[in-house]
Amino acid sequence: MIGTILNGKKPLVSVTRDTVIGAIAALLYQHRIGAVLVVEDGDIVGLVSERDICAGLHTHGAAILTATANEIMSAPVITALPTTSVAEAMETMTDRRFRHLPVVESGRILGLVSIGDLVKRRIEQAESEAAAMKDYISS
């Protein structure tokens, strides 16, 4: 379940619709993350990722740095419950072609998982299953 991935993760970084892209780029760099949520009154209204900034750079040139999150954010944002399985989350992200998935429960934002988080968890699960199988075979 993806809710368990949130344990031990860095605090969520969010911005508002009027945050300038230059400031968002700085946040991404400072926190070593690939996306920020755009939040208004506790609700997710969008997401700005490195990919959104690159697309904006291509279409707007250097002027993108003074544009706002509202101008380039991906919206609406698909979310998942903390009880969503890693496999389900990976399938959603692959099918929809995005790399970040907010985890929300009862209208409360719990965090954000990346495809990297999910791949890491899946590898850990596979290694654990392999070790259990080896133990079973050797006993």
CNS distance restraints for C-alpha pairs under 8 A (distance, minus, plus):
assign (resid   1 and name CA) (resid   5 and name CA) 7.64 0.50 0.50
assign (resid   1 and name CA) (resid  82 and name CA) 6.37 0.50 0.50
assign (resid   1 and name CA) (resid  83 and name CA) 5.08 0.50 0.50
assign (resid   1 and name CA) (resid  84 and name CA) 5.32 0.50 0.50
assign (resid   1 and name CA) (resid  85 and name CA) 4.30 0.50 0.50
assign (resid   1 and name CA) (resid  86 and name CA) 5.72 0.50 0.50
assign (resid   2 and name CA) (resid   6 and name CA) 7.22 0.50 0.50
assign (resid   2 and name CA) (resid  81 and name CA) 7.89 0.50 0.50
assign (resid   2 and name CA) (resid  82 and name CA) 5.40 0.50 0.50
assign (resid   2 and name CA) (resid  83 and name CA) 6.41 0.50 0.50
assign (resid   2 and name CA) (resid  84 and name CA) 5.86 0.50 0.50
assign (resid   2 and name CA) (resid  85 and name CA) 5.93 0.50 0.50
assign (resid   2 and name CA) (resid  86 and name CA) 5.69 0.50 0.50
assign (resid   2 and name CA) (resid  89 and name CA) 7.71 0.50 0.50
assign (resid   2 and name CA) (resid 103 and name CA) 7.95 0.50 0.50
assign (resid   2 and name CA) (resid 113 and name CA) 7.73 0.50 0.50
assign (resid   2 and name CA) (resid 118 and name CA) 7.74 0.50 0.50
assign (resid   3 and name CA) (resid   7 and name CA) 7.60 0.50 0.50
assign (resid   3 and name CA) (resid  81 and name CA) 7.44 0.50 0.50
assign (resid   3 and name CA) (resid  82 and name CA) 3.85 0.50 0.50
assign (resid   3 and name CA) (resid  83 and name CA) 6.19 0.50 0.50
assign (resid   3 and name CA) (resid  84 and name CA) 7.60 0.50 0.50
assign (resid   3 and name CA) (resid 103 and name CA) 7.23 0.50 0.50
assign (resid   4 and name CA) (resid  82 and name CA) 7.47 0.50 0.50
assign (resid   5 and name CA) (resid   9 and name CA) 7.42 0.50 0.50
assign (resid   5 and name CA) (resid 113 and name CA) 7.45 0.50 0.50
assign (resid   5 and name CA) (resid 117 and name CA) 7.25 0.50 0.50
assign (resid   5 and name CA) (resid 121 and name CA) 7.63 0.50 0.50
assign (resid   6 and name CA) (resid 110 and name CA) 7.72 0.50 0.50
assign (resid   6 and name CA) (resid 111 and name CA) 6.42 0.50 0.50
assign (resid   6 and name CA) (resid 112 and name CA) 7.54 0.50 0.50
assign (resid   6 and name CA) (resid 113 and name CA) 7.27 0.50 0.50
assign (resid  11 and name CA) (resid 111 and name CA) 7.73 0.50 0.50
assign (resid  12 and name CA) (resid  36 and name CA) 7.97 0.50 0.50
assign (resid  12 and name CA) (resid 111 and name CA) 5.80 0.50 0.50
assign (resid  12 and name CA) (resid 112 and name CA) 6.95 0.50 0.50
assign (resid  13 and name CA) (resid  36 and name CA) 5.72 0.50 0.50
assign (resid  13 and name CA) (resid  37 and name CA) 6.90 0.50 0.50
assign (resid  14 and name CA) (resid  36 and name CA) 5.19 0.50 0.50
assign (resid  14 and name CA) (resid  37 and name CA) 4.70 0.50 0.50
assign (resid  14 and name CA) (resid  38 and name CA) 5.72 0.50 0.50
assign (resid  14 and name CA) (resid  39 and name CA) 6.36 0.50 0.50
assign (resid  15 and name CA) (resid  19 and name CA) 6.19 0.50 0.50
assign (resid  15 and name CA) (resid  24 and name CA) 7.72 0.50 0.50
assign (resid  15 and name CA) (resid  36 and name CA) 6.80 0.50 0.50
assign (resid  15 and name CA) (resid  37 and name CA) 6.27 0.50 0.50
assign (resid  15 and name CA) (resid  38 and name CA) 4.93 0.50 0.50
assign (resid  15 and name CA) (resid  39 and name CA) 6.11 0.50 0.50
assign (resid  15 and name CA) (resid  69 and name CA) 7.98 0.50 0.50
assign (resid  16 and name CA) (resid  38 and name CA) 5.14 0.50 0.50
assign (resid  16 and name CA) (resid  39 and name CA) 5.48 0.50 0.50
assign (resid  16 and name CA) (resid  40 and name CA) 6.20 0.50 0.50
assign (resid  16 and name CA) (resid  69 and name CA) 7.18 0.50 0.50
assign (resid  17 and name CA) (resid  38 and name CA) 6.14 0.50 0.50
assign (resid  17 and name CA) (resid  39 and name CA) 7.43 0.50 0.50
assign (resid  17 and name CA) (resid  40 and name CA) 7.53 0.50 0.50
assign (resid  17 and name CA) (resid  68 and name CA) 6.54 0.50 0.50
assign (resid  17 and name CA) (resid  69 and name CA) 5.06 0.50 0.50
assign (resid  17 and name CA) (resid  70 and name CA) 4.65 0.50 0.50
assign (resid  18 and name CA) (resid  68 and name CA) 5.14 0.50 0.50
assign (resid  18 and name CA) (resid  69 and name CA) 5.99 0.50 0.50
assign (resid  18 and name CA) (resid  70 and name CA) 6.43 0.50 0.50
assign (resid  19 and name CA) (resid  23 and name CA) 6.84 0.50 0.50
assign (resid  19 and name CA) (resid  24 and name CA) 7.08 0.50 0.50
assign (resid  19 and name CA) (resid  68 and name CA) 5.36 0.50 0.50
assign (resid  19 and name CA) (resid  69 and name CA) 5.67 0.50 0.50
assign (resid  20 and name CA) (resid  24 and name CA) 6.49 0.50 0.50
assign (resid  20 and name CA) (resid  65 and name CA) 6.65 0.50 0.50
assign (resid  20 and name CA) (resid  66 and name CA) 5.51 0.50 0.50
assign (resid  20 and name CA) (resid  67 and name CA) 5.53 0.50 0.50
assign (resid  20 and name CA) (resid  68 and name CA) 4.27 0.50 0.50
assign (resid  20 and name CA) (resid  69 and name CA) 6.12 0.50 0.50
assign (resid  21 and name CA) (resid  25 and name CA) 6.04 0.50 0.50
assign (resid  21 and name CA) (resid  53 and name CA) 7.46 0.50 0.50
assign (resid  21 and name CA) (resid  64 and name CA) 6.63 0.50 0.50
assign (resid  21 and name CA) (resid  65 and name CA) 4.84 0.50 0.50
assign (resid  21 and name CA) (resid  66 and name CA) 6.05 0.50 0.50
assign (resid  21 and name CA) (resid  67 and name CA) 5.83 0.50 0.50
assign (resid  21 and name CA) (resid  68 and name CA) 5.62 0.50 0.50
assign (resid  21 and name CA) (resid  69 and name CA) 6.13 0.50 0.50
assign (resid  22 and name CA) (resid  26 and name CA) 6.35 0.50 0.50
assign (resid  22 and name CA) (resid  64 and name CA) 7.88 0.50 0.50
assign (resid  22 and name CA) (resid  65 and name CA) 4.47 0.50 0.50
assign (resid  22 and name CA) (resid  66 and name CA) 6.35 0.50 0.50
assign (resid  23 and name CA) (resid  27 and name CA) 6.31 0.50 0.50
assign (resid  24 and name CA) (resid  28 and name CA) 6.21 0.50 0.50
assign (resid  24 and name CA) (resid  36 and name CA) 7.69 0.50 0.50
assign (resid  25 and name CA) (resid  29 and name CA) 6.26 0.50 0.50
assign (resid  25 and name CA) (resid  50 and name CA) 7.86 0.50 0.50
assign (resid  25 and name CA) (resid  53 and name CA) 7.94 0.50 0.50
assign (resid  26 and name CA) (resid  30 and name CA) 6.00 0.50 0.50
assign (resid  27 and name CA) (resid  31 and name CA) 5.93 0.50 0.50
assign (resid  28 and name CA) (resid  32 and name CA) 5.64 0.50 0.50
assign (resid  28 and name CA) (resid  33 and name CA) 5.04 0.50 0.50
assign (resid  28 and name CA) (resid  34 and name CA) 6.02 0.50 0.50
assign (resid  28 and name CA) (resid  35 and name CA) 6.64 0.50 0.50
assign (resid  28 and name CA) (resid  36 and name CA) 7.51 0.50 0.50
assign (resid  28 and name CA) (resid  50 and name CA) 7.96 0.50 0.50
assign (resid  29 and name CA) (resid  33 and name CA) 6.84 0.50 0.50
assign (resid  34 and name CA) (resid  49 and name CA) 5.72 0.50 0.50
assign (resid  34 and name CA) (resid  50 and name CA) 5.66 0.50 0.50
assign (resid  35 and name CA) (resid  47 and name CA) 6.85 0.50 0.50
assign (resid  35 and name CA) (resid  48 and name CA) 5.53 0.50 0.50
assign (resid  35 and name CA) (resid  49 and name CA) 4.02 0.50 0.50
assign (resid  35 and name CA) (resid  50 and name CA) 6.27 0.50 0.50
assign (resid  35 and name CA) (resid 100 and name CA) 7.11 0.50 0.50
assign (resid  36 and name CA) (resid  47 and name CA) 5.82 0.50 0.50
assign (resid  36 and name CA) (resid  48 and name CA) 5.49 0.50 0.50
assign (resid  36 and name CA) (resid  49 and name CA) 6.48 0.50 0.50
assign (resid  37 and name CA) (resid  44 and name CA) 6.64 0.50 0.50
assign (resid  37 and name CA) (resid  45 and name CA) 7.85 0.50 0.50
assign (resid  37 and name CA) (resid  46 and name CA) 6.10 0.50 0.50
assign (resid  37 and name CA) (resid  47 and name CA) 4.47 0.50 0.50
assign (resid  37 and name CA) (resid  48 and name CA) 6.44 0.50 0.50
assign (resid  38 and name CA) (resid  44 and name CA) 5.90 0.50 0.50
assign (resid  38 and name CA) (resid  45 and name CA) 5.65 0.50 0.50
assign (resid  38 and name CA) (resid  46 and name CA) 4.81 0.50 0.50
assign (resid  38 and name CA) (resid  47 and name CA) 5.33 0.50 0.50
assign (resid  38 and name CA) (resid  48 and name CA) 7.11 0.50 0.50
assign (resid  38 and name CA) (resid  69 and name CA) 7.32 0.50 0.50
assign (resid  38 and name CA) (resid  73 and name CA) 7.76 0.50 0.50
assign (resid  39 and name CA) (resid  43 and name CA) 5.39 0.50 0.50
assign (resid  39 and name CA) (resid  44 and name CA) 4.60 0.50 0.50
assign (resid  39 and name CA) (resid  45 and name CA) 5.66 0.50 0.50
assign (resid  39 and name CA) (resid  46 and name CA) 7.08 0.50 0.50
assign (resid  40 and name CA) (resid  44 and name CA) 6.60 0.50 0.50
assign (resid  40 and name CA) (resid  45 and name CA) 6.65 0.50 0.50
assign (resid  42 and name CA) (resid 108 and name CA) 7.60 0.50 0.50
assign (resid  42 and name CA) (resid 109 and name CA) 7.81 0.50 0.50
assign (resid  43 and name CA) (resid 107 and name CA) 7.55 0.50 0.50
assign (resid  43 and name CA) (resid 109 and name CA) 7.85 0.50 0.50
assign (resid  44 and name CA) (resid  77 and name CA) 7.30 0.50 0.50
assign (resid  44 and name CA) (resid 109 and name CA) 7.98 0.50 0.50
assign (resid  45 and name CA) (resid  75 and name CA) 6.58 0.50 0.50
assign (resid  45 and name CA) (resid  76 and name CA) 6.62 0.50 0.50
assign (resid  45 and name CA) (resid  77 and name CA) 7.08 0.50 0.50
assign (resid  46 and name CA) (resid  70 and name CA) 7.83 0.50 0.50
assign (resid  46 and name CA) (resid  73 and name CA) 5.50 0.50 0.50
assign (resid  46 and name CA) (resid  74 and name CA) 5.40 0.50 0.50
assign (resid  46 and name CA) (resid  75 and name CA) 4.69 0.50 0.50
assign (resid  46 and name CA) (resid  76 and name CA) 6.03 0.50 0.50
assign (resid  46 and name CA) (resid  77 and name CA) 5.75 0.50 0.50
assign (resid  47 and name CA) (resid  73 and name CA) 5.26 0.50 0.50
assign (resid  47 and name CA) (resid  74 and name CA) 5.24 0.50 0.50
assign (resid  47 and name CA) (resid  75 and name CA) 6.76 0.50 0.50
assign (resid  47 and name CA) (resid  77 and name CA) 6.79 0.50 0.50
assign (resid  48 and name CA) (resid  52 and name CA) 5.95 0.50 0.50
assign (resid  48 and name CA) (resid  53 and name CA) 7.33 0.50 0.50
assign (resid  48 and name CA) (resid  69 and name CA) 6.70 0.50 0.50
assign (resid  48 and name CA) (resid  72 and name CA) 7.08 0.50 0.50
assign (resid  48 and name CA) (resid  73 and name CA) 4.76 0.50 0.50
assign (resid  48 and name CA) (resid  74 and name CA) 6.28 0.50 0.50
assign (resid  49 and name CA) (resid  53 and name CA) 6.48 0.50 0.50
assign (resid  49 and name CA) (resid  73 and name CA) 7.80 0.50 0.50
assign (resid  50 and name CA) (resid  54 and name CA) 6.21 0.50 0.50
assign (resid  51 and name CA) (resid  55 and name CA) 6.16 0.50 0.50
assign (resid  52 and name CA) (resid  56 and name CA) 6.10 0.50 0.50
assign (resid  52 and name CA) (resid  72 and name CA) 6.33 0.50 0.50
assign (resid  52 and name CA) (resid  73 and name CA) 6.75 0.50 0.50
assign (resid  52 and name CA) (resid  74 and name CA) 7.41 0.50 0.50
assign (resid  53 and name CA) (resid  57 and name CA) 6.06 0.50 0.50
assign (resid  53 and name CA) (resid  64 and name CA) 7.66 0.50 0.50
assign (resid  53 and name CA) (resid  72 and name CA) 7.38 0.50 0.50
assign (resid  54 and name CA) (resid  58 and name CA) 6.24 0.50 0.50
assign (resid  55 and name CA) (resid  59 and name CA) 6.30 0.50 0.50
assign (resid  56 and name CA) (resid  60 and name CA) 5.53 0.50 0.50
assign (resid  56 and name CA) (resid  61 and name CA) 7.15 0.50 0.50
assign (resid  56 and name CA) (resid  64 and name CA) 5.93 0.50 0.50
assign (resid  56 and name CA) (resid  72 and name CA) 6.69 0.50 0.50
assign (resid  57 and name CA) (resid  61 and name CA) 4.61 0.50 0.50
assign (resid  57 and name CA) (resid  62 and name CA) 6.24 0.50 0.50
assign (resid  57 and name CA) (resid  63 and name CA) 7.76 0.50 0.50
assign (resid  57 and name CA) (resid  64 and name CA) 5.75 0.50 0.50
assign (resid  60 and name CA) (resid  64 and name CA) 5.54 0.50 0.50
assign (resid  63 and name CA) (resid  67 and name CA) 6.75 0.50 0.50
assign (resid  67 and name CA) (resid  71 and name CA) 6.54 0.50 0.50
assign (resid  68 and name CA) (resid  72 and name CA) 7.19 0.50 0.50
assign (resid  69 and name CA) (resid  73 and name CA) 5.47 0.50 0.50
assign (resid  78 and name CA) (resid 101 and name CA) 6.89 0.50 0.50
assign (resid  78 and name CA) (resid 102 and name CA) 7.39 0.50 0.50
assign (resid  79 and name CA) (resid 101 and name CA) 5.85 0.50 0.50
assign (resid  79 and name CA) (resid 102 and name CA) 5.00 0.50 0.50
assign (resid  79 and name CA) (resid 103 and name CA) 5.77 0.50 0.50
assign (resid  79 and name CA) (resid 104 and name CA) 6.43 0.50 0.50
assign (resid  80 and name CA) (resid  84 and name CA) 6.35 0.50 0.50
assign (resid  80 and name CA) (resid  89 and name CA) 7.45 0.50 0.50
assign (resid  80 and name CA) (resid 101 and name CA) 6.88 0.50 0.50
assign (resid  80 and name CA) (resid 102 and name CA) 6.34 0.50 0.50
assign (resid  80 and name CA) (resid 103 and name CA) 4.93 0.50 0.50
assign (resid  80 and name CA) (resid 104 and name CA) 6.07 0.50 0.50
assign (resid  81 and name CA) (resid 103 and name CA) 5.48 0.50 0.50
assign (resid  81 and name CA) (resid 104 and name CA) 5.45 0.50 0.50
assign (resid  81 and name CA) (resid 105 and name CA) 5.78 0.50 0.50
assign (resid  82 and name CA) (resid 103 and name CA) 5.95 0.50 0.50
assign (resid  82 and name CA) (resid 104 and name CA) 6.92 0.50 0.50
assign (resid  82 and name CA) (resid 105 and name CA) 6.92 0.50 0.50
assign (resid  84 and name CA) (resid  88 and name CA) 6.41 0.50 0.50
assign (resid  84 and name CA) (resid  89 and name CA) 6.53 0.50 0.50
assign (resid  85 and name CA) (resid  89 and name CA) 6.22 0.50 0.50
assign (resid  86 and name CA) (resid  90 and name CA) 6.08 0.50 0.50
assign (resid  86 and name CA) (resid 118 and name CA) 6.07 0.50 0.50
assign (resid  86 and name CA) (resid 121 and name CA) 7.66 0.50 0.50
assign (resid  86 and name CA) (resid 122 and name CA) 7.09 0.50 0.50
assign (resid  87 and name CA) (resid  91 and name CA) 6.12 0.50 0.50
assign (resid  88 and name CA) (resid  92 and name CA) 6.19 0.50 0.50
assign (resid  89 and name CA) (resid  93 and name CA) 6.15 0.50 0.50
assign (resid  89 and name CA) (resid 101 and name CA) 7.86 0.50 0.50
assign (resid  89 and name CA) (resid 118 and name CA) 7.84 0.50 0.50
assign (resid  90 and name CA) (resid  94 and name CA) 6.00 0.50 0.50
assign (resid  90 and name CA) (resid 115 and name CA) 6.86 0.50 0.50
assign (resid  90 and name CA) (resid 118 and name CA) 6.81 0.50 0.50
assign (resid  91 and name CA) (resid  95 and name CA) 5.95 0.50 0.50
assign (resid  92 and name CA) (resid  96 and name CA) 5.96 0.50 0.50
assign (resid  93 and name CA) (resid  97 and name CA) 5.62 0.50 0.50
assign (resid  93 and name CA) (resid  98 and name CA) 5.23 0.50 0.50
assign (resid  93 and name CA) (resid  99 and name CA) 6.15 0.50 0.50
assign (resid  93 and name CA) (resid 100 and name CA) 7.52 0.50 0.50
assign (resid  93 and name CA) (resid 101 and name CA) 7.45 0.50 0.50
assign (resid  93 and name CA) (resid 115 and name CA) 7.44 0.50 0.50
assign (resid  94 and name CA) (resid  98 and name CA) 6.76 0.50 0.50
assign (resid  99 and name CA) (resid 114 and name CA) 5.57 0.50 0.50
assign (resid  99 and name CA) (resid 115 and name CA) 5.20 0.50 0.50
assign (resid 100 and name CA) (resid 112 and name CA) 6.62 0.50 0.50
assign (resid 100 and name CA) (resid 113 and name CA) 5.74 0.50 0.50
assign (resid 100 and name CA) (resid 114 and name CA) 4.44 0.50 0.50
assign (resid 100 and name CA) (resid 115 and name CA) 6.39 0.50 0.50
assign (resid 101 and name CA) (resid 112 and name CA) 5.60 0.50 0.50
assign (resid 101 and name CA) (resid 113 and name CA) 5.33 0.50 0.50
assign (resid 101 and name CA) (resid 114 and name CA) 6.30 0.50 0.50
assign (resid 102 and name CA) (resid 109 and name CA) 7.28 0.50 0.50
assign (resid 102 and name CA) (resid 110 and name CA) 7.63 0.50 0.50
assign (resid 102 and name CA) (resid 111 and name CA) 5.81 0.50 0.50
assign (resid 102 and name CA) (resid 112 and name CA) 4.23 0.50 0.50
assign (resid 102 and name CA) (resid 113 and name CA) 6.29 0.50 0.50
assign (resid 103 and name CA) (resid 109 and name CA) 6.20 0.50 0.50
assign (resid 103 and name CA) (resid 110 and name CA) 5.48 0.50 0.50
assign (resid 103 and name CA) (resid 111 and name CA) 5.32 0.50 0.50
assign (resid 103 and name CA) (resid 112 and name CA) 5.75 0.50 0.50
assign (resid 103 and name CA) (resid 113 and name CA) 7.28 0.50 0.50
assign (resid 104 and name CA) (resid 108 and name CA) 5.47 0.50 0.50
assign (resid 104 and name CA) (resid 109 and name CA) 4.55 0.50 0.50
assign (resid 104 and name CA) (resid 110 and name CA) 5.45 0.50 0.50
assign (resid 104 and name CA) (resid 111 and name CA) 7.29 0.50 0.50
assign (resid 105 and name CA) (resid 109 and name CA) 6.67 0.50 0.50
assign (resid 105 and name CA) (resid 110 and name CA) 7.04 0.50 0.50
assign (resid 113 and name CA) (resid 117 and name CA) 6.07 0.50 0.50
assign (resid 113 and name CA) (resid 118 and name CA) 7.30 0.50 0.50
assign (resid 114 and name CA) (resid 118 and name CA) 6.53 0.50 0.50
assign (resid 115 and name CA) (resid 119 and name CA) 6.11 0.50 0.50
assign (resid 116 and name CA) (resid 120 and name CA) 6.06 0.50 0.50
assign (resid 117 and name CA) (resid 121 and name CA) 6.25 0.50 0.50
assign (resid 118 and name CA) (resid 122 and name CA) 6.08 0.50 0.50
assign (resid 119 and name CA) (resid 123 and name CA) 6.16 0.50 0.50
assign (resid 120 and name CA) (resid 124 and name CA) 6.27 0.50 0.50
assign (resid 121 and name CA) (resid 125 and name CA) 6.18 0.50 0.50
assign (resid 122 and name CA) (resid 126 and name CA) 6.18 0.50 0.50
assign (resid 123 and name CA) (resid 127 and name CA) 6.11 0.50 0.50
assign (resid 124 and name CA) (resid 128 and name CA) 6.12 0.50 0.50
assign (resid 125 and name CA) (resid 129 and name CA) 6.14 0.50 0.50
assign (resid 126 and name CA) (resid 130 and name CA) 6.11 0.50 0.50
assign (resid 127 and name CA) (resid 131 and name CA) 6.15 0.50 0.50
assign (resid 128 and name CA) (resid 132 and name CA) 6.20 0.50 0.50
assign (resid 129 and name CA) (resid 133 and name CA) 6.14 0.50 0.50
assign (resid 130 and name CA) (resid 134 and name CA) 6.19 0.50 0.50
assign (resid 131 and name CA) (resid 135 and name CA) 6.17 0.50 0.50
assign (resid 132 and name CA) (resid 136 and name CA) 6.11 0.50 0.50
assign (resid 133 and name CA) (resid 137 and name CA) 6.12 0.50 0.50
assign (resid 134 and name CA) (resid 138 and name CA) 6.06 0.50 0.50
assign (resid 135 and name CA) (resid 139 and name CA) 6.15 0.50 0.50
